[in-house]
């Protein structure tokens, strides 16, 4: 049974990725991930001195890079 604390904090319910794990998930290099973070193209969080990503951070980045067959950016209507 999930504690009440976990029900109120959706981040605690998500898988958390380190820089290395996030880069592997996105199939990019860690330097590229650093550049995306530095330019604000991908969301992240700090936990003590560590930088972490949630699965939704990574999925949101992937959604933001969608293109159609003609190379035109696809909008999700938001």
Residue pairs with C-beta under 8 A, 6 or more apart in sequence:
2 13
5 12
6 12
6 13
11 45
11 54
14 54
14 55
14 56
15 54
15 55
16 47
16 52
16 53
16 54
17 25
17 52
17 53
17 54
17 55
17 58
18 50
18 51
18 52
19 30
19 33
19 34
19 51
20 30
22 33
22 53
22 57
22 58
23 29
23 30
23 32
23 33
25 58
26 33
26 58
26 61
26 62
28 36
33 42
36 42
36 61
37 44
37 51
41 61
41 64
42 53
42 57
42 58
42 60
42 61
43 53
43 57
43 60
43 61
44 51
44 52
44 53
44 57
45 51
45 52
45 53
45 54
45 57
46 52
63 76
66 73
66 74
66 76
67 73
67 74
68 74
